[in-house]
Amino acid sequence: MILIDILNVFIFYIKMKFILLFIIPLAILSCKKEDPNDPSPTKSKAADMETVFSEDWDNWRFYLGDTTVNVTTVFTEDWDNWNFNSDTASGSIQTNFSESWDYWKLTNADYTIILRTAFSNDFDNWDIDDANSNWHVDLQTAFNEDWDNWDMVDSDNDISLDIETFFSEDWDNWQAYGVFPDSYPLEYRIAVLFVPVMVGVLKLKGII
């Protein structure tokens, strides 16, 4: 009788050990905090935007597939005056007037693209337009003033893009998820990607 009791206790112990080996890891996984900036698994990566050095806010690289675009202020920390250049395109991105932070122009020999807030100083809601065509996209934070998480929508072509920091508020490291259509020239893509980066920098600097 005693041997049977001992055997039952041993079997119970083995069962409990087996159960705990599975339950504890599952419990830990179920409690994992969700990162709101985790990319959608259904969207492919369209671009990376990073500072050349950590928190080097006036010196960026935009990586779009095989194309690298250098995006830098004309002078050190000259926040309203930027240049972009790559192997295939170059130009400037400037405020319409000195330090008019809610109205910018991306210009080169081929394009004039207007980047402006939907309302005056409405920095989480932008309209981006080609001044010489009917191309238009809306660019907004995913939630009100959610500065590290943006959505681009081209309603005419049923195109959307998610632009977000790699980790929450990781301001020197951004990624874009979705697909830029082949019809978008590099200038359109740079204009879209520039706004979240620029707004993040201006926020960090206390300018807006």
Number of C-alpha atoms within 10 A of each C-alpha: 6 7 8 9 10 11 12 12 12 12 12 12 12 11 12 11 12 11 11 11 11 10 11 11 10 11 10 9 9 9 8 8 7 7 9 11 17 12 19 11 8 8 13 13 20 18 22 21 27 23 21 18 10 11 15 12 24 19 19 23 19 24 16 18 10 5 12 17 20 18 26 24 20 18 11 11 14 12 22 19 19 20 17 23 15 15 9 9 14 18 19 18 26 23 20 18 12 10 15 13 22 21 19 23 22 24 19 15 8 11 17 20 23 21 26 24 21 18 12 11 15 13 21 21 21 24 18 24 20 18 13 10 10 8 15 19 21 18 27 26 21 18 12 9 14 13 22 24 23 23 20 23 16 15 11 10 11 7 14 17 21 23 30 31 26 21 16 14 16 13 23 21 20 23 22 26 21 19 15 19 10 7 7 10 12 17 20 22 16 18 20 21 21 19 21 27 25 16 19 21 19 16 13 12 11 8 11 13
